[in-house]
Amino acid sequence: MSIDLINFRTLTDIQTQDGRKIKDHLFYRGPAFILSRLSYETKMMIQDIGFKHIIDFRGYDEVIRAGQVYVPDGCKYENIPAITRAMEVNDDLNTFDHDFSGDYMTRIYARLPFDNAAYKKVFTYIKDDEVPIYFHCSAGKDRTGVCAALIELMLGVSEEDILKDYMKSSDIYSEYYKNILKEPINDAWLCDESWLRASLTMIKRRYETIEAYFLSEYGLSGDDIKRSRDIYLY
């Protein structure tokens, strides 16, 4: 993989609890396609994937600061912030167990799975078989990591394996800093397993079942989930 796209990866071959695996060429996750950073070869690689949709989870100010993004031919690009101002300033943690630390990242992770317009858009396309799809933020680890975890949860991946896949982002960035930049990694590029546990724990506390969560938040019935599993798993 080109260093233009650190942490660009798919959910391919992640195993579900019933022994099946996620098919290739469906769900891609990673950083933003910042045009000024992409080599010609990387742009051609992106083009060849044939994305139907790219959903950008960054805030509007992030998009402006970073510059023009690359949108391959035949692909619909949408910028829908995954973190809203209301989510950041709402400090009502009445439904949140303070077993977790009270820092910003933990609070945000605990809120990301709920009433999230960006994630709803992703699941609309998944339900309608509008794949391959690419969802991303800036580094492809936090907002993107939660979305990937929710897709895996819907497809029947165990919580343990969801956490393992999430933590790959830390491994990728650690390796990049060590072998490419030759310097100690900034903690801002790392993940923390407890953050994603906050997301998963809040889902279980607010909803009696995973099925109830996906029905309420994304309009996915049990039949919709079964159909998606039959389509996207092998």
Backbone torsions as a table, in degrees:
resi	resn	phi	psi	omega
1	MET	NA	134.0	177.9
2	SER	-62.3	146.4	176.8
3	ILE	-69.3	-7.0	173.7
4	ASP	-61.0	-27.4	-172.6
5	LEU	-129.2	61.4	176.6
6	ILE	-60.7	131.7	179.0
7	ASN	73.9	18.5	171.3
8	PHE	-81.7	120.3	-176.3
9	ARG	-158.8	173.2	-179.4
10	THR	-115.5	172.4	174.4
11	LEU	-94.1	16.4	-175.5
12	THR	-58.9	136.8	171.4
13	ASP	69.2	9.8	172.2
14	ILE	-70.7	128.5	-172.5
15	GLN	-85.6	141.7	177.7
16	THR	-95.3	171.1	-176.4
17	GLN	-68.4	-19.7	178.3
18	ASP	-94.4	10.9	174.1
19	GLY	91.1	-2.4	176.7
20	ARG	-86.4	175.3	-179.8
21	LYS	-135.1	155.7	178.6
22	ILE	-74.5	133.0	-179.0
23	LYS	-69.2	162.0	178.4
24	ASP	-79.2	161.8	169.7
25	HIS	64.1	38.0	-179.6
26	LEU	-122.6	-61.5	-171.3
27	PHE	-119.6	116.5	-179.9
28	TYR	-116.7	144.4	-178.1
29	ARG	-137.6	156.9	178.6
30	GLY	161.0	-154.2	-179.0
31	PRO	-90.1	180.0	178.1
32	ALA	-74.0	145.2	174.7
33	PHE	-83.3	76.3	-179.8
34	ILE	-75.0	117.8	-170.6
35	LEU	-56.1	-41.5	-175.8
36	SER	-67.7	-14.5	-177.2
37	ARG	-100.4	-9.2	-171.8
38	LEU	-93.6	133.2	173.1
39	SER	-77.1	165.1	176.7
40	TYR	-59.5	-42.6	-178.7
41	GLU	-62.1	-39.6	179.3
42	THR	-67.5	-40.9	177.8
43	LYS	-61.9	-39.4	178.5
44	MET	-67.5	-36.0	177.2
45	MET	-64.1	-44.0	177.8
46	ILE	-62.6	-44.6	179.8
47	GLN	-58.6	-41.4	-176.1
48	ASP	-68.8	-21.3	178.6
49	ILE	-65.4	-35.7	178.3
50	GLY	79.1	42.5	178.9
51	PHE	-58.0	138.5	172.1
52	LYS	-89.0	-33.4	-177.6
53	HIS	-142.3	142.8	168.8
54	ILE	-124.2	123.2	178.2
55	ILE	-113.3	119.2	-176.0
56	ASP	-98.9	114.5	-175.8
57	PHE	-85.1	-1.1	-175.5
58	ARG	-72.0	157.3	173.2
59	GLY	-69.5	157.6	-176.9
60	TYR	-61.0	-35.5	178.8
61	ASP	-68.0	-35.0	176.6
62	GLU	-62.0	-42.2	-178.5
63	VAL	-63.3	-44.3	-179.6
64	ILE	-63.2	-44.6	-178.0
65	ARG	-65.1	-36.8	-174.1
66	ALA	-76.8	-24.9	-179.6
67	GLY	98.5	-178.0	-173.6
68	GLN	-60.8	140.0	177.3
69	VAL	-102.1	155.4	178.5
70	TYR	-89.7	124.1	177.3
71	VAL	-118.0	113.0	-178.5
72	PRO	-65.6	157.3	179.8
73	ASP	-57.8	141.2	175.2
74	GLY	77.0	11.9	-176.4
75	CYS	-116.0	139.4	175.6
76	LYS	-95.2	123.0	179.7
77	TYR	-103.6	134.1	177.4
78	GLU	-136.9	132.6	175.9
79	ASN	-103.5	106.0	179.9
80	ILE	-127.8	104.1	-176.5
81	PRO	-57.7	131.7	177.8
82	ALA	-82.4	-24.8	176.8
83	ILE	-111.3	119.4	-180.0
84	THR	-99.8	162.5	178.0
85	ARG	-61.1	-38.6	179.4
86	ALA	-62.0	-37.1	179.4
87	MET	-65.7	-36.8	-177.4
88	GLU	-74.5	-38.0	-174.1
89	VAL	-90.9	-18.8	179.4
90	ASN	-73.8	106.3	-175.6
91	ASP	-105.3	24.0	178.4
92	ASP	-79.8	106.2	-177.6
93	LEU	-107.8	30.8	-175.5
94	ASN	-61.5	-29.4	-179.8
95	THR	-96.8	8.8	-175.2
96	PHE	-109.3	126.3	179.0
97	ASP	-78.0	126.4	-174.2
98	HIS	-79.0	20.4	170.5
99	ASP	-61.6	-28.7	177.9
100	PHE	-83.9	159.6	175.1
101	SER	-67.6	157.8	-176.1
102	GLY	-95.0	20.0	-177.0
103	ASP	-74.7	168.9	-174.8
104	TYR	-56.4	-47.1	-174.6
105	MET	-63.5	-41.8	179.8
106	THR	-63.5	-42.9	179.2
107	ARG	-63.7	-42.6	-179.1
108	ILE	-65.5	-44.9	178.8
109	TYR	-59.2	-37.2	-179.9
110	ALA	-66.8	-22.6	-177.2
111	ARG	-100.0	-23.9	-174.5
112	LEU	-54.8	-36.9	-176.0
113	PRO	-73.3	-0.3	-171.4
114	PHE	-120.3	132.8	176.6
115	ASP	48.8	47.9	-174.7
116	ASN	-107.0	106.8	-175.5
117	ALA	-61.1	-35.1	-179.9
118	ALA	-66.0	-46.1	179.6
119	TYR	-67.9	-35.7	177.3
120	LYS	-60.9	-37.9	178.0
121	LYS	-64.0	-43.0	178.3
122	VAL	-58.9	-47.1	-177.2
123	PHE	-71.3	-26.3	173.0
124	THR	-62.4	-45.2	179.4
125	TYR	-68.0	-35.8	177.2
126	ILE	-64.8	-44.6	179.1
127	LYS	-61.2	-36.6	-177.4
128	ASP	-88.9	8.8	179.8
129	ASP	60.8	32.0	179.9
130	GLU	-91.1	70.1	-178.6
131	VAL	-126.7	160.9	6.1
132	PRO	-72.5	150.4	-176.6
133	ILE	-128.0	145.5	176.5
134	TYR	-122.7	123.0	176.2
135	PHE	-119.9	139.8	-172.7
136	HIS	-155.5	163.5	168.8
137	CYS	-126.2	-133.0	179.2
138	SER	-88.6	-51.6	-178.9
139	ALA	-104.5	-11.4	178.5
140	GLY	75.1	30.1	-176.4
141	LYS	-126.9	-32.0	-175.1
142	ASP	-100.2	-76.1	177.2
143	ARG	-58.3	-41.0	177.3
144	THR	-68.8	-39.7	-179.2
145	GLY	-62.8	-38.6	177.7
146	VAL	-67.9	-42.1	178.8
147	CYS	-62.2	-43.8	177.7
148	ALA	-60.2	-41.3	179.1
149	ALA	-62.1	-38.9	-180.0
150	LEU	-68.3	-39.4	176.1
151	ILE	-61.9	-45.8	179.5
152	GLU	-63.3	-39.3	177.5
153	LEU	-61.5	-45.0	178.9
154	MET	-62.4	-35.1	-178.4
155	LEU	-83.3	-4.4	173.4
156	GLY	98.8	19.7	176.9
157	VAL	-76.9	143.6	179.9
158	SER	-69.3	156.0	178.9
159	GLU	-60.0	-39.6	179.8
160	GLU	-60.3	-45.2	-179.0
161	ASP	-72.8	-31.1	174.2
162	ILE	-61.6	-44.6	179.6
163	LEU	-65.6	-38.1	178.5
164	LYS	-62.1	-44.7	-179.9
165	ASP	-65.8	-40.5	178.2
166	TYR	-58.7	-43.4	-175.6
167	MET	-73.3	-9.8	176.0
168	LYS	-60.1	-29.4	179.3
169	SER	-60.0	-40.8	177.6
170	SER	-63.4	-41.4	179.0
171	ASP	-62.5	-42.7	-177.9
172	ILE	-63.9	-47.9	-178.6
173	TYR	-70.5	-34.6	176.8
174	SER	-63.1	-43.2	178.8
175	GLU	-64.7	-39.3	180.0
176	TYR	-63.2	-46.9	179.5
177	TYR	-64.7	-40.5	-176.7
178	LYS	-70.2	-46.5	-170.6
179	ASN	-97.9	-24.8	-178.5
180	ILE	-102.5	-53.0	-178.2
181	LEU	-82.6	-21.7	179.2
182	LYS	58.2	44.6	179.0
183	GLU	-151.2	161.1	179.6
184	PRO	-63.3	144.4	-177.5
185	ILE	-77.1	141.5	171.1
186	ASN	-75.5	132.7	-177.5
187	ASP	-58.6	-20.9	179.7
188	ALA	-63.2	-18.5	-178.7
189	TRP	-95.2	3.7	-178.3
190	LEU	-102.4	159.9	174.5
191	CYS	-105.9	166.1	176.5
192	ASP	-134.5	123.0	-176.8
193	GLU	-55.7	-33.4	-178.5
194	SER	-65.5	-27.4	178.6
195	TRP	-64.5	-49.3	-179.8
196	LEU	-69.1	-32.7	174.5
197	ARG	-59.3	-32.8	177.2
198	ALA	-62.0	-42.0	177.0
199	SER	-60.5	-51.6	-175.5
200	LEU	-66.9	-37.5	179.6
201	THR	-66.4	-41.3	-179.8
202	MET	-65.7	-35.6	176.2
203	ILE	-60.5	-46.5	-178.3
204	LYS	-67.8	-28.0	179.3
205	ARG	-79.8	-31.3	-178.8
206	ARG	-85.9	-26.1	-175.8
207	TYR	-127.8	142.8	-178.7
208	GLU	-68.8	-33.4	-178.8
209	THR	-138.0	160.7	175.0
210	ILE	-62.1	-38.7	179.5
211	GLU	-61.7	-39.9	179.0
212	ALA	-64.6	-37.8	177.5
213	TYR	-61.3	-49.8	-176.5
214	PHE	-70.1	-29.8	176.2
215	LEU	-69.0	-46.2	-176.6
216	SER	-70.9	-43.6	-174.0
217	GLU	-84.7	-31.5	-172.2
218	TYR	-128.7	2.2	179.0
219	GLY	68.3	24.3	-179.9
220	LEU	-95.8	116.2	177.7
221	SER	-79.2	172.3	175.3
222	GLY	-58.3	-39.0	177.9
223	ASP	-66.3	-37.4	177.9
224	ASP	-63.2	-42.4	180.0
225	ILE	-65.5	-43.7	178.7
226	LYS	-61.1	-42.9	-179.7
227	ARG	-63.3	-43.1	179.2
228	SER	-62.2	-40.9	178.7
229	ARG	-64.1	-39.9	178.8
230	ASP	-66.7	-32.3	-179.1
231	ILE	-79.9	-43.3	-168.1
232	TYR	-98.2	-4.9	179.2
233	LEU	-113.8	156.8	174.2
234	TYR	-131.4	NA	NA
